[in-house]
Structure formats: structure tokens, C-alpha cells
Amino acid sequence: MQFRKTIPAIALGVVSLTVPIAASAGTDSSSPTIEATTADSSQVESATLTDNNGKPSRSLSVKATPKEAAKGAPKAAAAQSEKVFSTGEVTGEEFSSIGLSWKKESAVDSGLTAETRIHRDGAWGPWQNVPLGLDDGVAEEAKRAGAPAFYTDDADGAEVRFTSPKGSLPQDLKLSFIDPAKSPASSSSSSSSSSPDREPRTAQAGQPDVKLRKDWGADESLADPGYKTQPSIKAALVHHTVTGNNSYTQEQVPQIINGIYIQHITVLGYGDFPYHFVVDRFGGIWEGRKGSIEMRPGTEIPGILGGHASGFNTNTFGVAMLGNFEPNNSEGGEDTGPDPKPTEAMTTSLADLLAWKAGQYELAPEGSTQLVSAGGGGTNPHPTGTVLDVPVISAHKDVNVTACPGAKLYETLPDLRKQVADRLGSG
């Protein structure tokens, strides 16, 4: 993917594409420009915003706002200032999601926020908060930390600004433009001997309609070859994706899921899709991580290891509800209002999915189990080896310090457990 607009760009000492991403900011002739770095795949173009020490590149403008020091506070406190960092208006070829990422070990201002406005159809849209996922932790397999893919629909420009109360940005901060439309058909890249047959198999007992990875356009050449297996499954963890848009159309669903995939693999360095399954607001169920449909006890794939919960991927599988279910937009993106509940179609499909897998693994939907922490720190407060008693059907926030899956989805879990039990005849 290459951005079309070309204006003189400041060299940033990075490998650049033939055509740079061009940035402008109104009438300010001193506004910086962004030079694009070489991407790891044709679906992503990235620009480096800070160096390995967190120092802003010349692609960012910086505005400081002095803070008023509290009475009696040291003079050093008075010298602190909140800073706003802006990319300016970046325009070029079309993309459908943006991603933000940074060095995995980087310290991050806990008060850091990000906003974006998107350019499409010749006009700039309103500013929206971009969820940074600071409370979501970093999976063990990830090579970088970062935000969820933020769905923009088909756009050709974005402006991003960061506000830091401490006046700092993460180390090696990158802004990525993601275009899943550039992904080749998965059928052309999934025929190697390391990739088992991905055609629909005979439906398993109790299996709902689950769409395959090829149905959302997975480029199988991006993911690690083979399956990431584990011995068994003891619990399900429910998530939400916080991808920036709760009113997506049915036609947009594959593009949103593909954006999550590309962001996690190409930008964040995961080996595959983070969640085992995704459920959309229309009730569609989609296979996420490779092998999730086939996994069941007593087979060559007794379980698939995911990348969805820091320190608690072992013995669990993750189901992500496509959307944001935290009230009042506190996690960013489209305004969620005071009561962003999942749709009835969504919860029905979630119950069907969980009943299928719970039945396979002989899990008690209203029971509890024990999980052992693999450590990792960050949003996982449980040291390595800590044994945690959790419901068999749990939420991400039950094992990590996070708002996921959002308050309005979380409050539905008791009823969800009962629905799953009823489907299995154990209620």
C-alpha cells in the first residue's frame, strides 16, 4: 500500500517507501511531515512517531500546556506540563483501520489518550477517542504492545493527536494504516503441508454455523504455520473488541475482523489471530485462531492456545464480541451511550457457541474451575503459579485488570451461563 499524495518530506533516517505519506496541517507552513517506513506486508504502511527513547520524531508537532501546581507542591511539580502531540493531516490511499503500537517494554503514561479524525468522501469527520488498550495487557507471544485495530471504514486520511499529562510518549511509537483489501485470497496461501484442510468438515454434535477464516479473507501466509495446540480447555473467557464502531453493517464485518488479524500479526507480532472466535451483532460466528473449530478432546487437536488474556491463555479459549460494551464511550470510538448492550442475536449465538464447546469439553457452565497464572505482570496482577478460582464461563476482567468485556456485556454473564446450561440440559 502506498499513499499517493506527495509533498516535500523531512528525512527521518528510516527506510522510506517510494511515495511518502504526506501530512499537512492547515495553513501552518512549518507543520511537520510523516515519512512512511517500509511495511512488513502489502496490507500495512507504518510511520514511526517516536524513537527508542520516546523522543518525538519531526513528524509530530508538540504543544505544551503548563499545569497549575497544587498549593505547597515542590517547584518541580509546577514545571510539569501536559503535552499534546499531533501528526497533522495525513492523506493518501484508502485504508479501513488504523493501528497504534509501541515497544513492548516501554513505560506508558497511564493518563495517555489518543484521538483521531478520519477523512473520507472529501471531508473530515469529527474527533473520536481511540482506545489504547492500556488495561488489556500484552500477550506472551506478542512482540510489541499496542491498541486494538481502530475501524475507520474506507478512508483516505487521518489525523491523530495524543495527550499526555506527563508530557511523554511510548518508545518506538508507530502509526499504521491497515488495508485488508490488499490481502490475497486465503485459498491461494493455505494449501501447504503445514496447513491442514480448511474446508468445512462434517458438523460436530451441537455445532452452530461457524464461518471459516477464509470467509473473512484471512491471508494464511501471515500466520505461523501449523496449529498452536494445548492439552485441554477448562474455561471460556469473554471479550469485546473495542474496534471503534458499534453500528457496523453486516457487509463490513469481514473487513473489521481482517483488520484485527492484520494489526495483531503484522504490527504487534502475534503468531495468529488473538481470539478463538468472534461473534458479530447480527449473530454471525466466525473462526478466529486457526484450528478453533476442530479442537476437541481425544483428537490430534485437543486444544488451541490463544493470545487473548495475559498469563491465562493456557486451558482457556477466548470469544470476542465485535463492538464496545463499556457505557458512555469510556473506551473510545463511536459514542456508545449509557446502555450499550449486546444484541439479542449476538447473545443467542454466544450461548450456542459456548454450549457447543462446553459440551465437547464436559464443562459445567454454571460451575467454577481453577486456572494457573503464567505471570507476565502488567495487567496480570497474579504472579506465576498463582491458582485462581474462576467461573467456567468468565470474562477477561476476571483474570486481568481490565474493563473488558465492558460493563454492559459483563452484567449479562449470569444469564448467559444459565442459557448455556439449559442448552446442555444441565440447568
N, C-alpha and C positions, 0 to 999 in steps of 0.2 A: 504494500500500500504506500503510495507516495502522494504527498499533498501538492496541489497544483500551483497555488499562489507563490510567487517568488518576489521577495524584496530583499535588499541587501541585509545579510545576516552577520551577526558578530560571531567570529570563530570562538568555539568554546573548548577547543582542544579535544574533541571527540570525533570518532568516525562518523561522517555525515552521509546522508542519502544524497542522491543526485539532485533532488529537489528538496530544499529545506521547508520545514513547517514555518510559515510566516506569521508573525504576531504584530498587531498594531493596537494602539490604544487611543482612539480618537484623534485629537489634534496635537497631542503631545509628541513633538518630533524627536524627543530624547527617549521615547519608550523603547524598551529592550526588544530583542527578537529571540525566538527559540530555534535552536538548531536541532534537527532530529538525529537521534542516534540510530545505528543500524539495528534492526529488529531481529528477533530470533525466528520469526516466521512471517509469511506474507500477510497474515491477518492482523499484525500488530506493528505500530510505529510508536516509538517512545522518545521522550525528551528528558534529559537529566536536569533537575532543578536545583539540587544541592550536591556538594562534593562529599567525600568520605568523612569529612569533619562536620558536616551540616552547614557549611558556608554556602549561602545562596549563589547560584551562578548568575551571570549577567543577563540571563533570560527572565529573571524575576525583578520586578520593581518592589521597593520596600518603603513602607510608611510607618513611622513610629508615633505612638500616642502616649505621652507621659502619663503615668499614673499618679494619683494623689496619694501620698504616703499617709498611713494611719498616724494619728497623734502619738507622739512618743516613739515612733518607729525609727530605727537606725537610718542614717543618711543614705546608706547603700540601697535601702528599700525604695527611697524616693527616686533613685536614679534608674530604677527598673522602668521599662516601658513596654506596653503591648505593641506588637508589630503586625502589620498586615502585608502579606506578600502576594503579589499578583502576577499572573502570566501575561496579562493583556489579552487581546482578542486573537485567538488562533484559528485560522481558517484554512480549508483545503479540501481534500477528497472526502467522500462520505464515510461515516463510521456509525456504529449503533450503540456502543458502550464506551465509557472511559474508565480507566483504572489508575489507581494511585498505589505506589509501593515504595518501600524503603528497606534499608539494611536490616536484616533480621535481628541483630544485636543492638540496634540503635536505641538510645533513650528517646522517648517521645513525650513532649509536653502533654500532660493529662488533660489540659484545657484546650488543646489544639482543635480547631474546627476548620472545615473546608466548605466552600460554596462554589457553585458553577452556574453559568447561564449558557444556554445552547443556541446555536444559530442554525435555523432550517428555513427553507422556503423564503429566503431573502430577508429574514427578520430575526432579531434576538429575542429570546424568551425571558421570563422572569428569573431572578436568582433563586436557586434551590440549595438546601443543605445537602452535602454529600456525606453519607455515613462513612466514617473512617475505620469502623470495626475495632477500635482500641480496646474494647472489652471482649473481643472474640478470641483472643489468643492466637498462637501460631502453631499449626500442626507440626508434628515431629518431622515429617517428610519435606516440609516447605524449605525453600532456600532463601526466601525473602518474606518480610512482613508486608501487610497491605490491606487495603479496603476491599469490600466486595465490588464486583463489576457494577458500574452505575449505568443503567439502561437509559439511552438518550433518544431512542427511535432513530430513524435515518436522519442524521445531521451532518453538516459540513463545517461546523465551527464550534468552539467552546472557549470560555474564559473561566479560569479557576483562580480563586483567591483563598489564602489561608490566613487565619487569625490565631496568633499565639500569645497568650497572656505573659509567657516568659520570654517572648521575643526570639524563639528558636524553632528550627525545623528539624525533622529527622535526617539522619545521614543517608546520602545517596538516594534522595527522593526523586522518583520518576513519575511523569505523567504519560500514560499510554492511551492510544486511540485504537479501539478494537473493532474490526470489521469481519464478523463471521461469514459474510457473503463470499469472502475470499477462500474459505475452506473448500477443498476438493471433496467430491462425494466420498463418503466413508467406504463405500464398496470397492473403491479403487485402491484402498490402502489397508484393508483388513483381511487380505487373503493369505498372509504369510503363515508359515507353520507355527509361529509363536502366538497366533491369534485364532483360538478355536472358532468353530462355526457360529456365526452370529445371526443366522436365520432363526425365525420363530420355531420353537420346538413344541412338542405336544404339551398342551397346557397341563400344569400340575394341579392337583386337587385343591380347590378353593382359590385358584389364581384369578385375580381380576385382570382386566385388559391393561397390559403394561406396554407402552411404546418403547421400541428399541432405541439404542443410541443413534443408529443411522437415521431414525425418524426426526431427530433434531439436528442432524448434519455433522455428527462427530467426525473429526479428522483423526482416524485411529493411529496415524503415523506420529502424532504428537505425544500420545500417552506411552508410558513404559510398556514394553511387550509382556505378554502373559498376564496372569492373574496375581493379585496380591492376596494370598489366602491366609486364613487363620483357622484355628481348630474348631471354634464354635461361636455361637451367639447366645448371650444371656439377657440382653436388654435392647430396647429401641430408644433412640434419642430423637426428639422432635425439634426442628429448627425453623427459622424463617430466613429468606434470602436477603431482604433489605436491598433490593436491586433498583430502588428509586421510583417505581411505578406500580401502583395498585390497580390501575384501570386499564391495564394492557388488554389487547384483543386476543382472541384465540389464535389468530394468524401470527401474532408476534411471539408467542410462547417459545417455539423452537429457537428463534434468534436470541431471546433472552437467556435460555439455558446454554446455548452455544457460547454466548459471551462469558458466562460464569466459567465454563470449561477453559476457554482460551486464556482468560485472566489468571486462573489458578495454575495452569500448566506453563504457559509461555512467559507470563510476568512474574508470578510468585514461585514458580519452580516446583509445584506439586508433580507427582507422578501420574495422576489421573484426576478425574472429577472428584470433588471432596465428599459429596453425599452419595449414598447408595441409590436413593430415589428422590424425585421431585414431584410434587403434586400442585397443579395449577388451579386457578379459581373456577375453572369450568369443570373440574373433576377429573381432568386428564392425569394419568400416572405415567411417569417417564423414568426409564432406567438411567441412572447417573453413572456410578462407578461400574466399570466393566466386570461382568460376572455376577452382578447382584441378583439377577433373575434366576440363574442356575443354582446359586448357592443353597445348599440344604444338607442336613446331617446324613452321614452314611454314603456320601458321594466323593468324587475326586475334588470337589469344591465345597468343603464343609462350612466355610465361611469366607467372606471377603473383608479384608482390613480396609477401613475407610480413612479419611483425613478430615473429620468433621468436628472433633472435640479434643482439645489439648489434653493429653495424658489419659484419655479414656476412649481411645479408638479400639482397643483390644476388647473382644467379647461384646461389642455393640454394633448396631447398624444405624445409620442416620437417614432420616427422612426430612427433606426441606420443603416447607410450604412456600410457594412462589409469591412473595409480597412482604409487606411490613405490617406487623400487627401490634406495634407499640403506639399507644394513643398520642395524639397531638404532635405528630411529626417529630418526636424527640430523637428519632434515629435517622432522620434525613429523608430527602427525596420528595415525592409527591405528598401533599398535605393529607395526613391520614384521619384527621378529625378526632373527636373524643372516643369513638367506639369502632375501631377498625377490626371487626370480627371476620373470621374466615367465612366463606360462603357455605351454604348447606351442601352443595355439590362437592366442595373441597373436603369437608369433614367426613362426608359419606365415603368418599374414595380413600381418605386416610384410614378410616376404620376398616374398610375392605382390605387394604394393603397390609395393615398391621395384623389383622386376623389371619391372613394367608401365611405370613412369616411366623407369627406366634404359634400357629398350628404345626408348622413344619418343625419348629424347634421345641415344641411342647412347653411353651412359656405360659405362665399364669397371668393373664392381662391385668388383673386387679391385685396381683401379688407383688412381692419385692425380691430383690436379689442383691448380691454383693459384687462390686467392681473394685479392681485394684488399680490405684493410680500409678501411671508411668512417670509421674513428675513433670518437669518442664518449666515450672514457675510461671510467671506472668499471670494470666487469668486463671490458671490452675493452682489454687491455694493448697492443694493436697500433696505433701512430699511423696517421693517414690515409695511404693509399698503400702501406702495408706489404704485401708479397706473401707469402702463406702457402701452403706446400705441405701439403696435407691429403689423406687418403683420400677417394675419391669418395663412399663411404658413411662419414660421420663422425658424431661426437656433438657436442652443444652444447659440452662441455668441451674439445673440440679447437680451438675458436676463441675461447672466452671463459673467464675464470677462474670456474668454477662446478663443483658436484658433479653437475649434470645430464648424463646421464640416470640417475644412480645407479650405484653400483659394480657391482651385480649385472646390470644391463642392459648396462652398458659392456663387461663381460667377454664378452658373447655376440657382440659385433660381428664378430670374425674369422670365426666360424662363419656369421653372417648373410651376410657378403659372399660366402662360398662358396656358400651356398644360392641367393643371387640369381644368381650366375654360372652355377650348374647349371641354373636355370630358363631362362636365356637361351642355354644351350648353349655358354657360353664358359668353363666351369670345367674 
